[in-house]
Amino acid sequence: MVRQETPEGVEERPRGAVLRDALGVGVAVGLSGFAFGVTAAGAGISVLQACALSLLVFTGASQFALVGALAAGGNPFTAAAGAFFLGTRNAFYGLRLSQLLAVPRAVRPLAAHWVIDETTAVALAQPDRRSARLGFTVTGLSLYVLWNLTTLLGALGAEALGDTSAWGLDAAGPAVFLALLAPMLKTATERAVAALALVLGLGLLPVLPAGLPVLVAALAAPAVLWLKGRRS
């Protein structure tokens, strides 16, 4: 297939290539909703509540942080605060994507709900607006449908099994999240932030109430950036 030039002189990416990348990300990440459903059930959250979280929150890191804190016996407000702060990064994604996608005002609320790590990554990887819109839409749609479907299946399956901790399924969610995160740590700064956050989070678990260690671990990013600035 021969690429066509856009009016701005930017080479337009073939539609098939955009669809392949978007569906690849959507399917691969969407299937991990099963792990969230299992984790939520292990934390004592009902099937309905788990499905409502995936439908209305739809940001995996925040969802895992919330149910993880609740499973550890944390205060619901503290758990919600940790999930909220993890989700604030999506607002910054939205600022960038609003300029790139320039979607009509009528569909902005729906588009905003799909502004997450994966849709942002696929959209920003495209060389032109048309490809970015296609990548964002296909990634968001496939991921949203699969994430919610597998959340339901995971919660129902865990409920049928009974005590998920006896099967070790309560570790499935964090394991999947770390597996998704690890390949994204490409620079020394990113690896330093991840390492410091891990040390803070694990080190403070015996000291602070459940839910608070993740809030303190969020300070790893500004701390590393401050140290990097002083060195330079």
C-alpha positions in Angstrom: 0.0 0.0 0.0 1.3 3.4 -0.9 1.1 6.2 1.7 -0.6 9.4 0.7 0.5 12.9 1.6 -1.8 15.0 3.8 -2.5 18.6 2.9 0.1 19.7 5.5 2.8 17.6 3.8 2.8 15.0 6.6 2.9 11.4 5.4 -0.3 9.6 6.3 -0.1 6.2 7.8 -2.0 3.3 6.2 -5.3 2.6 7.8 -4.5 -1.1 8.2 -1.4 -0.4 10.2 -3.2 1.9 12.6 -6.0 -0.7 13.1 -3.5 -3.5 13.7 -1.6 -1.5 16.4 -4.8 -0.2 18.0 -6.4 -3.6 18.2 -3.2 -5.2 19.4 -3.1 -2.9 22.4 -6.8 -3.0 23.0 -7.0 -6.8 23.1 -3.8 -7.4 25.0 -4.6 -4.9 27.8 -8.4 -5.5 27.8 -7.9 -9.2 28.7 -6.2 -8.1 31.9 -9.6 -6.9 33.2 -10.0 -10.6 34.2 -7.3 -10.0 36.8 -9.1 -6.9 38.1 -12.3 -8.9 38.5 -10.6 -11.6 40.5 -8.7 -9.0 42.6 -11.9 -7.1 43.3 -13.8 -10.2 44.4 -10.9 -11.1 46.7 -11.2 -7.7 48.3 -14.8 -8.4 49.2 -16.3 -6.2 46.4 -19.4 -7.6 44.8 -19.7 -8.4 41.1 -22.0 -5.4 40.6 -19.5 -3.0 42.3 -16.6 -4.4 40.3 -18.4 -4.0 37.0 -19.5 -0.4 38.0 -15.9 0.5 38.7 -14.8 -0.7 35.3 -17.7 1.0 33.5 -17.4 4.3 35.3 -13.8 4.7 36.4 -12.1 2.8 33.5 -8.5 3.3 34.5 -6.7 0.1 35.5 -4.1 1.5 37.8 -6.6 3.5 39.9 -9.0 0.5 40.1 -6.2 -1.9 41.2 -5.0 0.7 43.8 -8.5 1.1 45.2 -9.3 -2.6 45.6 -5.8 -3.3 46.8 -6.1 -0.7 49.6 -9.5 -2.0 50.6 -8.3 -5.6 50.6 -5.5 -4.6 53.0 -8.2 -3.1 55.4 -7.6 0.5 54.4 -10.1 3.3 55.0 -12.4 3.7 52.0 -11.7 7.4 51.8 -7.9 6.9 51.9 -8.2 4.2 49.2 -10.3 6.5 47.0 -7.8 9.3 47.5 -5.0 7.1 46.3 -7.0 6.0 43.3 -7.9 9.6 42.5 -4.3 10.8 42.6 -3.2 8.0 40.3 -6.0 9.0 37.9 -5.0 12.7 37.7 -2.4 11.9 35.0 -5.3 11.4 32.6 -6.1 15.0 32.9 -2.7 16.0 31.6 -3.1 13.4 28.8 -6.4 15.1 27.9 -4.7 18.5 27.5 -2.4 17.1 24.8 -5.0 15.0 23.1 -7.5 17.8 22.9 -5.2 19.6 20.5 -4.2 16.6 18.6 -7.6 15.0 18.0 -9.7 18.2 18.0 -12.9 16.1 18.3 -16.3 17.7 18.0 -17.7 19.2 21.2 -20.7 16.8 21.2 -18.5 13.7 21.6 -15.9 15.2 24.0 -17.4 13.6 27.2 -17.2 10.2 25.6 -13.7 10.8 24.3 -12.6 12.1 27.8 -13.7 8.8 29.4 -11.4 6.9 27.1 -8.3 9.1 27.8 -6.0 6.6 29.5 -2.4 5.4 29.1 -3.0 3.1 26.2 -5.2 5.3 24.0 -2.9 8.2 24.6 0.2 6.2 23.6 -1.5 4.9 20.4 -2.8 8.3 19.4 0.5 10.1 20.0 2.4 7.5 18.0 0.5 8.5 14.8 2.0 11.0 12.3 -1.3 12.7 11.4 -4.6 13.7 13.0 -6.7 11.2 11.0 -4.6 8.3 12.0 -4.5 9.6 15.6 -8.3 9.8 15.8 -8.6 6.3 14.3 -6.0 4.8 16.7 -7.6 6.5 19.7 -11.1 5.4 18.8 -10.3 1.7 18.0 -8.0 1.4 21.0 -10.6 2.9 23.3 -13.5 0.9 22.0 -11.8 -2.5 22.0 -10.2 -1.9 25.3 -13.4 -0.6 27.0 -15.5 -3.5 25.7 -13.0 -6.2 26.6 -12.0 -4.7 30.0 -15.6 -4.6 31.1 -16.4 -8.1 29.8 -13.4 -9.7 31.4 -14.0 -7.8 34.7 -17.4 -9.5 34.8 -16.0 -12.9 34.0 -13.2 -12.6 36.5 -15.5 -11.5 39.3 -18.0 -14.3 38.6 -15.2 -16.8 38.4 -13.6 -15.7 41.6 -17.0 -15.7 43.3 -17.6 -19.3 42.2 -14.1 -20.3 43.5 -14.8 -18.9 46.9 -11.7 -17.8 48.9 -9.4 -16.4 46.2 -6.6 -15.9 48.7 -6.4 -19.7 49.0 -5.7 -19.9 45.3 -3.2 -17.0 45.3 -5.4 -15.1 42.8 -5.3 -12.0 44.9 -1.8 -11.5 43.5 -2.9 -11.6 39.9 -3.9 -7.9 39.6 -0.6 -6.5 40.9 1.4 -9.0 38.8 -0.5 -8.0 35.6 0.0 -4.3 36.4 3.7 -4.7 36.9 4.0 -6.7 33.7 2.4 -3.9 31.8 4.5 -1.2 33.4 7.9 -2.8 33.2 8.4 -2.4 29.3 7.5 1.3 29.6 10.5 2.1 31.8 13.0 2.9 29.1 15.0 5.8 30.5 17.2 5.9 33.6 14.9 8.6 35.1 11.8 6.4 34.7 13.6 3.4 36.2 14.8 5.5 39.1 11.3 6.8 39.8 9.9 3.2 39.7 12.6 1.9 42.0 12.1 4.7 44.6 8.3 4.3 44.5 8.8 0.6 45.1 11.1 1.2 48.0 8.7 3.8 49.6 5.6 1.8 49.0 6.9 -1.5 50.4 9.0 0.1 53.1 6.1 2.0 54.5 3.5 -0.8 54.4 4.3 -1.9 58.0 4.2 1.6 59.3 1.4 3.5 57.7 -2.3 2.6 57.4 -3.4 0.8 54.2 -3.8 3.2 51.3 -1.3 5.8 52.5 1.9 4.1 51.2 0.8 4.5 47.6 0.2 8.2 48.2 3.7 8.6 49.6 5.2 6.5 46.8 3.7 9.1 44.4 6.3 11.6 45.7 9.0 9.5 44.0 8.6 11.3 40.6 9.1 14.9 41.9 11.9 13.7 44.2 13.9 12.1 41.3 13.2 15.1 39.0 14.4 17.5 41.7 17.6 15.5 42.2 18.2 15.3 38.5 17.8 19.1 38.2 20.3 19.7 41.0 22.9 17.5 39.3 22.5 19.2 36.0 
